[in-house]
Amino acid sequence: MIHAERLYLRESTTNDLDYLNELLSHPETMQHWPAPLSPAEVGAWLERSLTSYGTYGFGRWLVVLEHSGQPIGDVGLLRLKVDGRLENDLGYIIHEAHWGHGFGVEAARACVAWAAQHGLASIVASMAVDNEPSVGVAEQLGMVRERMFINSRNENKETYLYRLDLVGSSVS
């Protein structure tokens, strides 16, 4: 479990499938994705994290409010090919009902600190150029825009790639 100021992050389990379906199929929450995810796609999403936990020791984690135990999103790291290169990819999705409270930055910052503490050399985050909230999170984390590319995994949208080098980092 990873603790932040108002949140904690924990590994998702098969018991979280209903919540992940609610989160990842929500049209507003998923507006910057090609489409909200289907139940089968959500199942694959969860399976990818379960496999990643065993293989790499990290994956996508459930974001939970500390005071209530209520899940409010999904954040974490996956080893993925991003624009043709294998990367430690940081992703963050906060349910639309919880936008505007800084939870995305707080959860992502906890992931960055975890990555630095566990020896990852760098992390990246990619988002469609029109996804201003995600751009804002990346920049608040101190990530640097490396380039723009055409993302074949997201309807060939123009996509920013942000990077944060962690070697020698003093991320807190």
HELIX and SHEET records of a PDB file:
HELIX    1   1 THR A   14  ASP A   16  5                                   3    
HELIX    2   2 LEU A   17  LEU A   24  1                                   8    
HELIX    3   3 PRO A   39  TYR A   56  1                                  18    
HELIX    4   4 GLU A   96  HIS A   98  5                                   3    
HELIX    5   5 PHE A  103  GLN A  117  1                                  15    
HELIX    6   6 GLU A  132  GLN A  140  1                                   9    
SHEET    1   A 5 ILE A   2  HIS A   3  0                                        
SHEET    2   A 5 LEU A   7  GLU A  11 -1                                        
SHEET    3   A 5 ARG A  60  LEU A  65 -1                                        
SHEET    4   A 5 PRO A  71  VAL A  82 -1                                        
SHEET    5   A 5 ARG A  85  ILE A  94 -1                                        
SHEET    1   B 3 SER A 122  ALA A 128  0                                        
SHEET    2   B 3 LYS A 157  ASP A 165 -1                                        
SHEET    3   B 3 VAL A 144  ASN A 151 -1                                        
END                                                                             
